[in-house]
Amino acid sequence: MDKCMDVIELLYENSRLTDEQIATMTGLDTEEVKNIIKKLEDEKVLLKYRALVNWEKTQKEVVHALIEVRVTPQQGHGFNAIAERICQFDEVTSVSLVSGGYDLAVEVEGKTMKEIALFVAERLAPIDGVLSTTTHFILKKYKQEGVFFTDGPEDQRLVVTP
């Protein structure tokens, strides 16, 4: 699995790497890299390749929100049935079971705050088993997936020379 993990980690860091580049970086041959990637895709380990976009620097108006959802687990299904139902909405970008004061963390995307508020009020909150919701609008992203959206903090370390 070490070969697979090497490929996974390289693609996680930069999904634009070619099979040839991955082969060079891992010491594998290109055909072996292609086979590993195909296997990982077939097994649903690699699910999607995507760019991380700073929407504030584009013309597109996007509003993101994190919604805390408290639910009643269903007999025989636990939280899965409600989570899977929530996943079906187009506005929903992520659903996670979490520990703490609420059960599900639901990330949504919309054009306006009102659009998200209506989604919560009219589509999410009325689902059987949903006890309560708390919506947090994301006002500014500073860092996501390890990438700074700003220039990042200035490195304050002293240069060490031999």
N, C-alpha and C positions, 0 to 999 in steps of 0.2 A: 504493500500500500504506500510505501515511501515514494515511489515514482509518481503515483497518483497524487499524493499530497503536494509534491513539488509542483506538479502541473496546476493543481487547484490554487495553491498560493500565488503562483505567478499570474494566473488569469484573474484572481481576486484583486491583485495589485494593479494589473493593466490588462483589461480584456481585449485590447487591440493587438496584443502580441500575435505574431504569425506562428504557425506550426514550426517553421524553420527556426525562428528565434527561440522558441521554447526548447527545441531540440538542442540548439547550441548551448543554451543556459543550463540544461539538465544533463547533457552528455548522452541523451537518448537519440535514436535516429528518428527522422521525420515521420516515417510510417508508424512507428511505435507511439509517438505523440498523438497522431491522428486517431489511432485505435483507443488510446486512453481517453481522449476527449469524447469520442463517440460513446464509449462505455459509460463515462460519467454523465453524459446527457441522457442516455437510455435509462440509467438508474435514478434519474432525477436528482443527482447531486449538483450538477451544473444546471441551473434553471433558466437563466437569462443573462444576456450580455447587454450592459447599458452604460450610458454616459452619466456622470454626475454633473448636473447643470445648476449654475447660480442664476435662478430665474430673475433676480433683481437686476441683472445686467442685460435683460432682454426686454422686448416689447410686450411679452405675454404677462397678463395679470393673473397671478395664482395666489390663492389663499390656502394655507395649510393649518390644520388643527389636530390636536391630540385630544381624544375623547376617552375619559375614564368611564367604564361601564361596569356596574354591579349587576350580577345576574344570579338567578336561582338555578343551580345545576339540575339537569333533567335525569330522572331515574334511568339507569342503564347507559346513558350517553355523557354524563357529566357536563362539562362546558362545551364539548365538541359540537353538538348539534346547533347551539346558538351561535358559536363562533363561525361555523361553516355557513350559516344563514347570513350573518353580517358580511362575510367575505364576498357574497354574491353582488353586493351593491357596487356600481361603477365608481362612485365617489371614494370608496374605501381603497386605500393603498397598502394598508398593513393591519393585521390583527394579531395580537399576542396575548397569551395567558400569562398573567403576572401575579406576583405575590404582593401582599400589602392590603391597603384599604379598599381596593377594588379588584375586579377579577380579570377584565379584558382591557387592554390598551388598544384603541382603534385610531389609526391615523387616516385622515381624510383630506381630500383636495377639492377645491371648488373655485369658482370665479370671484365670489364675493363672500363676506362674512354672513350676509343674510341667506345666501344659498346653503351654506353649511348649517346655519341655525335651523332652517326649514327642514333640511335632511334629518337632523337630530330629532326635531319635534314631530315630524310627520312620518318618518320611515324607521328610524332606529329605536326611539323610546317606546313606541307601541308594540314592539315584538314581545310575544309571550315569553316570560322569564326574565325580561329586562326590568330590574328594580329601580335603577337610577342612572343618570348620566351626568358627567361634569365635563364641559367643553373648555379647552384651553387653546386660544388662537396663537399660532406661532408668528410672532411679530418680526423676528430677524433670526437668520441662521448664521452662526459664527463658525461652526465646524460640523461636518457630517462625514461619516465613514472614514474618519482620520484625515480629512482634507479641510484646510482652513478656507473659509469664504472671503476672509479679509487677507491682508498680507501676513497675518499670523504674528505671534509675539516675536519681538526682536531677541536674538540669541544673546544672553547676558554673560555667557561663560567666557573666561579668560583663555586666550590662546596659549597652549602648552607647547613648548619647543624643547628638543633634547639638549 
